[in-house]
């Protein structure tokens, strides 16, 4: 048992370090269009998202993301309601599952808000232009970050979640990010804070669980989908709903982790019989 705990911890630690490193490298490439703008999709470069049907309100990619996130959040809720009772072994698994319900749903709500300006919404604080709009955007952005961090930073206090969300939201203004860079920055903020929290804040009991070992590698898959969005929007993702594919990959990853972790836990819990000659 001890060797399994050490293995899970080591695999998870390596995965979170890899997630942190890949996030920083990929974000730098996207922000500075390295090695060349020719490697990136022209539509993605102009909008910062792979947005389909941008001339409509209810069928653009942001609204499609909202619809998909709502359905997938319902699936996660069903899984949580039917999950086994909490134990020390599955405590992290259930906490991630609980947080993912609101994280996925409110992430979708954030996209619904952005969807009314599908080609980009300025999230920088500039009250001199439109104070009411600035306050509304800030509240929605902080709330969206809070719901996401609530799902990716297990066992964090409300104070920590609020502080992290405010810092992440301030980044749009501090870094003076244009609307087309919102997605790149938000993805980086989520994964940087998540990886650091997993590495530095979780206790050894939780790090020894199976889902800790799996979690960062499923997030690397989401990062890969982000690369596809930036480079293959027109050629591939647009026909599948654009950014909705990225959003769906987050929730599908959460569902897959739960299924894999639960099946492995069930297998481990089965009594082992000794064969006698």
Protein Blocks (a to p, Z undefined) as FASTA:
>chain_A
ZZmmmmmmmmmmmmmmmmmmmmmmmmmmmmnopabfklpcfklmmnopacehklbmklmm
klmmmmmmmmmmmmmmmmmmmpccddfklmmmmmmmmmmmmmmmmmmmmmmmmmmmmnop
cfbdcfklommlmmmmmmmmmmmmmmmmmmmmghiafklmmmmmmmmmmmmmmnopafkl
mmmmmmmmmmmmmmmmmmmmpcfklmmpmklmmmmmmmmmmmmmmmmmmmmmmmmmmmno
pjmmmmmmmmmmmmmmmmmmmmmmmmmmpccddddZZ
